[in-house]
C-alpha cells in the first residue's frame, strides 16, 4: 500500500540521532510498502542550516522512502494552542502535491499534537483514512493544558484509528471517552541484531571507562520530564559505593544539570557525553551495571527495551507503560519523583546478583512491528471504506 506519513519525528543528516524509534519503524515499513514522509522542520533549525548553506537531507539508511522537509513556521513559546494551525499551513501545499502524485491509501501521523490534529484535517479534505500514533509525552504532558487537550482529543475523535505504544496510554484515551474499538496497542520493536549482550570489560575498554566502578547509564533528552535532577539528588545520598553516572543525550536542561553535577559529592563522578548515534549506544548499555530512567511521565521507552535486550537491569520510575515491560527479574521500579526511593533502588541494583541471561526483553523485532502496523492499516482502510460506502448508500436512498 501507499502510506503517507506526517511527522515531526524524523531525522536528517544534520540530526542523525533524532527520533530513532520512528526512523526504525518507517524503515521496516518501507520494506513492505511505499512510504512517503512529510516531516516539517522547525524554522529556527532550518534557518541555522540555511546560514551554513545547508538543507535537510535524508539519511542514507532512509533511501527506501521519499522525504519532504517543509519549513514549520510557528511562534516560539507562544500561541501553542494554535500550533496545529501553523503546522497545517506549513505542510498543506506539499501535502496536496504529494496526494496528487503519490495517491496514498492511508495517512499516518506519528505524534498527537500538532501533527495528528493537522493530519486529520488534511485527510478529511482529501477523503483519506488517517491513523494516529501516540507515544507518551504527547498525551501525558500536553493533555495537562486545557487548550491542547481539547485539540488532541478532537484529533483522536476524528482519527479513523489510533495506535498506542502501551496499554496505559490506551486506557487514558478510553477514560476520555475515545471509542475503544479504534484504539490498537502496538508496542515498539527493537533491532536485536544490534541490541544484544556483550562482554562488559571489553565494552568498558573500548569506551575508556573504569573497569572497577559501578556505572549507571542514562540516555535520553535532557528535559525536565526526564527527572534527571531527581537522579542527581538520589546519587548525593549514596555512600560507600564507588559509582559513576554517564549521561547520553542533549537538551535544554544540560547547563542546569551540569551545574548541579559540579558540586560535591557529585563532582568528578557525573559525565555528560552529548548525543550518541543509535547503533553506538549498545556498548554503553553493555558497559553499565544498571540503566536508570527517572522520568516523571513516560510511554514505553525504547531505551528500556534496548537495555533489557542487552541483559542490563533497569531502575525506573513506576509510571506510564514502564510496569508493562519491567519484571522483578529485569529491574526495579521506584515511586515517581522520590529521590530517597531512587537512591535505595540504585543501591539494590548495584548489590543484587543479577542473572543477565534471565533478564527478559518483551519487545518484538521491528519486522514483526511492521507486520502488526500493516494489519492495523488494513483494518483502518477497510473500516473507512465501509463507512464511506454506507454514507453514500444512505444519501442515495
N, C-alpha and C positions, 0 to 999 in steps of 0.2 A: 504494500500500500504506500501511498504518498503521505508523509507526515510533515506538517509544517509546525516547527517548534518555535514558540515565542518565549524568550527567557533572557533575563539579565545575567544569569549564571552560566557564562560560557567564556572560556579563556581565549586569549590571542597571544601572539609571540611576545608582547610586552608584559603579559601577565600569565606566564605558562602554568603556574601552580594554582590558578584561580578555579574554584568550584570543581575539584577533581571528580566528585561523585556524579555530577551532571554530565561532565565530559565522558566519563566511562560508560554511563548508561547509553548515551546517544551514539557512541562509537559502536557498541554492540547492537543497538537497534539498527544502525546503518548497514550491518551485515545481513539484515533480514528485509529491510525496507529502504525506500528512497527518502532521505531526510534533508530538509531544508531548514536552516536555523536563521531566525531573525533575532539578533542579540544587540539591543541598544546599549551604547557605551555612554556613560555619564559625560556631559560636556567638559567638566574640568579635566578629566583624563584625556579626552580627545584633544583638548587644547594643548596639554603637555606634549602629546605625540606630535601635533602639528608644528609646535615650536622647534622640535628636533628634526622636522622634515619627514616624519614617520606617519603611518596609519595602521589601524588594526589589521593583522594578517593571521589567518587560521594556523594552528599548529599542524605540523606535517602529519601527525597521527590522526588528524581530523579530515584527511583528504577524501574520505569516503562520503562526505556531505558538502552541500553548498552552504555558505555562511554569508549573511549580510550584517554589517555593523553600522546601523544608522546612529546618528547622534541623539542622545536622550537629553533634551532641553528641559530644565526644571529650575525652580527657585530653591537654592540650598537652604535647608533647615527652616523653610517657611512654606506655608500652604500645603503641608503634607497630605491633607485630605484631598487635594486636587492633583496629586502626583499621577494618579491613573489617567487623568485627562491629558496631562503633559505627555505621558508615555504614549497614549493613544495618538495624539497629534504627531509625535516624533516618528512613529512607525507606520502610519496609515498609508502613505504613498508606496513604500516598499512592500507593505502587506498586499495592497491592491495589485501591484505589478506581479508579485510572486503568485498570487492566487490565479491570475490570468494565465501565466506561463506554466506554473508547476501543477496546477489543478489538484490541490490536496484533498485527501479523503477525510482528514481529521486535523484539527488544530490542537496542539499540545502545549499548554502553558505550565511552566515549572516553578512558579512562586506565587503565593496568594495575592500579594499586593506590592506594586501596582500591576504586575504582569497579567494575572488572571482576570482582574477587573477590566483591563483594556482588551484582553483577548476575547472575552465573552461578548463584548460589544461588537468587535470586528467580525467575529464568527457569525453572529446573528445577522449582520448586514449582508453577508455573502451566503447565507443559508448553509452554513457548515457546522458539523458537530464539534464540540470542544471538550477536551479532558483536561482537568486542572490537577496539578500535583502539589501537595503541601508537605513541608519538611519539618517544621518545628518553630523556629523563631518567627516565621511569617504568620503563625497563628498565636503561639504563646505570648509573644511580645506585642505584636501590633494590635491584637484584639483588646488590649487594655485601654486603647484610645478610642473613645466613642465614635469619632468620625471615621477612622479607618476600620473599626469593627463593622460599622454599617455597610461600608463598601466591600469589605471582604465577604460578609455574609450574603450580600447581594450577588457577588460573583459566584459564590458556592450554590446559591439557589438557581442561577441561570445556567451553570455548567451542566453538561449532559452526563458527565461522570467526574468523580473526584478520586484521586489516588493518594492515599495516606501512607507514610512510611512506617507507621506503627498503629497499634490499637488505641493508644492513649489519645492521639490526635483525632482519630476517627470518632472516639467517644465524645470528645469536646464538640465536634460538629453535630453529632446526634443530639447532644444536650441543647444545642442552639436550634433544634428542630429542622436541621437539614435532612432531606429524605434519606433514610438509611440504605435503601436499595441501590442507590447510585454511588455509595462510598465503597471503595475497594482498598484493602490493605495489601500493599506490596512492599516488602522490606527491601532496602538497598542490597546490592550484591557487593562482592569484593573480588579482586583478582588474586586467586590462590596460587597462580604461577609466580607472583611477586611476594605476597604476604604469607610467609611460612617460617617455621623455626629455623634459626641459625645458631652457630656457636657464639656464646656471649663474649668470651675472651677475644675471639678473632674480630668481632664487630667493634669491641672497645679499642682494640689496637688500631683498626682501620680509621676510627674516628678520633683517635688521640685521647681517649678517655682513661681515667684512673681505674685500674682493674680491681682495686680494693674497696672503693666507695660503694655505698648504697645509692643507686641512681634512680631518681624519679623523672619521668618524662611527661611534659605537657606539649600538645600540638594543637593549634587552632588559632582562630582570630583573637587578637588582643583587644577584646571588648569587655565592658563591664559585665555583660550577661554571662561571660565565661567564668566569673568568680575567681580569677587568679589572685586577687588581693586576699581572698579567704584562704587560699593555699599558702600564700606567704605568711599570713598570720598564724596558720597552723604549724608551719615549719619553725617559727620562732619559739614554739612550745616544746619542740623535740630536743631532748638531751641524751647524751651518752650514745648516740648513733652517728657515725661519720657518713653524712649524706651529701648529695649534690642534686640540684634541680636544674634540668636543661629544658629551656622553653623554645619551641619551634613555632614561628609564626610572626605576623606583623599586625599592626592595627593602632587605633587612636590612643590606647592605654599604655603604649610602650614607654613613653617618658615617665609617666606616673609610676608605673611598676618598677622601672629601673631605679627611681629614687627610693622607693620602699626597700628594694633589694640591696641598696648600697649601705644600709645601716646594720650594725651588729644585732643579732648573730648571723644575719643572712649574708653579709658582705663576704665575697670570696667563695660562696657556695651556690650562687644562682647565676646561670649563664643564659644569655639571650643570643640565639643563632639566626634570627630572622626567618624568612620563608625558605623552606626546603622543598625541592622538587618531589612530587608524589612518589616516584619509584625509588628515591633515595632514602625515604623515611623508614624503610624496612630495617635498615641497620640500626637506626636509633631505637626502634621498638626492641629489637633483639639484644641491644646493649644494656637495656634498662632492667631494674628489678621490679618496678611497678610503673604502670601508666596511670596518671591521675587526671580526671576531668571534673573539676569542682563547680560545674555550671549551675546557675540559678534556674534556668529553663533549658530544655533540650528536646529534640525529636528523637531520632535513633542515630547517634553519631557514628559515622563510618570509622572514625579513628579508634573507637572502642572495638568494633568488629575486627579491624585490622590488627590491633594489639592482641586480641584473643587468638586470631589466626596464627600469630607468631608464637603462641604459647606463653604470652606475658600477662600476668594477672593485672586487674584494673581496680582502682579505688575511685569511686564515682559518686556523685550526688544521686540521691534517690528521687529522681524526677523524670517526667516525660516517659519516653519509651525505653529508658535505660533498664528498669527492672524486668522488662520483657526479654532482655538478651544476656543479662549477667546472672550467673548462679553462684551458689556458695563455693563451688569448686573453681570458679573462674575469677572471682573478685569480691570486693567488699563495698557495700553501699552505706552512705552516711547521710544524716539529715542535712538538707539544703541550707547553706549559709552558716553552718555550725562549725567554726574553726576548731573547737575543742574535740568534737567528734571526728573531724577530719584528721587531727593530729593523732588520735588514738587509732584510727583506721590505718594510717600510714605506718605506725609502729607495728601493728599487727601484720600489715603487708610485708614489712621488712623481715619480721621474725618467723613468720609461718613457713613451714617447709612445703612449698608449692610443688605439685607434680605437673610439670609442663605438658606432659603427654595427655593428662586428663582435663586440661583447660579446653573447653569446647567453644567453638565459634559457630553460632547458629545460622550465619549468613550463607546464602546460596551464591553460586557464581554469577557474574554479570550475564553470562549466556542464558542461564535459567531466568534471571530477572527480565531479560529482553523478551523471552518467551511468555512470561506472565504478563508483561506490559502489552504484548501483542494480543493476548486473549482479552484484556480489558478494552483495548482499542476496538477490537471486532465487536464486542458486546455493545460498546458505545455507539458505533456506526449503525449496527442493526436496530438498536432501540430508537435512534434518531430517525432512521428511515421509516420505521413503523409509525412513529409519531407524526411525521410529515405526511405519510400516506393516509393515516387516519384523519388528519386535519383536512386534507384535500377532499377525502370522501365525504366528510361531514359538511363541508362547504358546498359540494356539488349536489348533495341531497337536500 
